[in-house]
Amino acid sequence: MRAPACYLLAADLLVTASAASADNSAYVELQGPELMQGRILWLANCETCHGYGIAGAPIPMQTSEWAPRLEQGKSVLYDHAINGFFGPDDSMMPERGGNPDLTDEEVMSAVDYMAALAAYYIQLERK
């Protein structure tokens, strides 16, 4: 079975972005073992799209992209990350970030880290 064209394009973009990724200092290490584990999962599974905005993925350091998402609540963020989501602006979140091997708990841990990272940058902007 052939992969849909959108997945082939996304895979090509992922390889390009992964090759370009050299510095993850913007992805601060937040306190707590859960957030530290979430950061590891996020870097391994989510950063490629969410670090560069591929397929409309919101970048955590872009506070204007994240403030309204955080207001939706974690249950919505979890649902979109676990089950996938097509946004009204033609953005796309594949199920489990395209990694079917991730458990719900691992996906939620990565979401928790990304939400905390976005909140961290929102707080910095307010100072």
C-alpha positions as CSV (number, residue, x, y, z in Angstrom):
1,M,0.0,0.0,0.0
2,R,1.4,3.4,-1.0
3,A,1.6,6.2,1.6
4,P,-0.6,9.2,0.8
5,A,1.2,12.1,-0.9
6,C,0.7,14.3,2.2
7,Y,2.7,11.8,4.3
8,L,5.4,11.5,1.7
9,L,5.8,15.3,1.6
10,A,5.7,15.5,5.4
11,A,8.4,12.8,5.6
12,D,10.6,14.7,3.2
13,L,10.1,17.9,5.3
14,L,10.9,16.0,8.5
15,V,14.2,14.8,7.1
16,T,15.0,18.3,6.0
17,A,14.1,19.8,9.3
18,S,15.9,17.1,11.3
19,A,19.1,17.7,9.3
20,A,18.8,21.4,10.0
21,S,18.2,20.9,13.8
22,A,21.4,21.7,15.6
23,D,20.5,23.8,18.6
24,N,17.7,23.0,21.0
25,S,18.6,25.5,23.7
26,A,15.2,27.2,23.2
27,Y,13.7,24.1,24.6
28,V,14.4,24.8,28.2
29,E,14.6,22.0,30.7
30,L,11.7,22.5,33.0
31,Q,11.6,21.3,36.6
32,G,10.1,18.0,37.5
33,P,10.6,14.4,36.4
34,E,7.4,14.3,34.3
35,L,8.4,17.4,32.4
36,M,11.9,16.2,31.9
37,Q,10.6,12.9,30.5
38,G,8.1,14.9,28.4
39,R,11.0,17.0,27.0
40,I,12.9,13.8,26.0
41,L,9.8,12.4,24.2
42,W,9.1,15.8,22.6
43,L,12.6,16.2,21.2
44,A,12.5,12.7,19.8
45,N,8.9,12.9,18.3
46,C,7.5,16.4,18.1
47,E,10.3,18.9,17.7
48,T,10.8,18.3,14.1
49,C,7.4,19.7,13.2
50,H,6.7,21.9,16.2
51,G,10.2,23.4,16.1
52,Y,9.8,24.6,12.6
53,G,6.1,25.0,12.0
54,I,5.8,22.1,9.5
55,A,2.2,21.4,8.4
56,G,1.1,24.4,10.5
57,A,2.4,22.9,13.7
58,P,2.4,25.7,16.4
59,I,5.8,26.5,17.7
60,P,5.9,26.8,21.5
61,M,8.1,29.9,21.4
62,Q,5.5,31.7,19.3
63,T,3.3,32.9,22.1
64,S,0.6,34.2,19.8
65,E,0.2,30.7,18.4
66,W,0.0,29.0,21.9
67,A,-2.1,31.3,24.1
68,P,-5.4,30.4,22.5
69,R,-4.4,26.7,22.4
70,L,-3.6,26.7,26.1
71,E,-7.0,28.3,26.8
72,Q,-8.7,25.2,25.2
73,G,-7.4,23.0,28.0
74,K,-5.3,20.0,28.1
75,S,-8.0,17.5,27.3
76,V,-8.4,19.1,23.8
77,L,-4.6,19.2,23.3
78,Y,-4.4,15.5,24.4
79,D,-7.2,14.5,22.0
80,H,-5.6,16.3,19.1
81,A,-2.2,14.8,19.7
82,I,-3.5,11.3,20.3
83,N,-6.2,11.1,17.6
84,G,-4.9,13.5,15.1
85,F,-6.4,16.8,14.0
86,F,-7.0,18.9,10.8
87,G,-7.2,22.5,11.7
88,P,-9.4,25.2,10.0
89,D,-6.2,26.8,8.6
90,D,-5.2,23.6,6.8
91,S,-2.8,22.6,9.6
92,M,-2.4,18.9,10.3
93,M,-1.5,17.0,13.4
94,P,-1.0,13.3,12.7
95,E,-2.1,10.7,15.2
96,R,0.5,10.4,17.9
97,G,2.8,12.7,15.9
98,G,3.1,10.0,13.3
99,N,4.6,7.5,15.8
100,P,2.0,4.7,16.4
101,D,4.4,3.1,19.0
102,L,3.8,6.0,21.5
103,T,1.4,5.2,24.3
104,D,-1.3,7.7,25.3
105,E,0.7,8.5,28.4
106,E,3.8,9.2,26.4
107,V,1.9,11.5,24.0
108,M,0.3,13.3,27.0
109,S,3.8,13.7,28.6
110,A,5.1,15.3,25.4
111,V,2.0,17.6,25.3
112,D,2.5,18.5,28.9
113,Y,6.1,19.5,28.2
114,M,5.1,21.5,25.1
115,A,2.3,23.3,26.9
116,A,4.6,24.1,29.8
117,L,7.3,25.4,27.4
118,A,4.7,27.6,25.7
119,A,3.5,28.9,29.1
120,Y,7.1,29.6,30.0
121,Y,7.6,31.8,27.0
122,I,4.2,33.5,27.6
123,Q,5.4,34.4,31.1
124,L,8.7,35.7,29.8
125,E,6.9,37.9,27.3
126,R,4.8,39.4,30.1
127,K,7.8,40.4,32.1
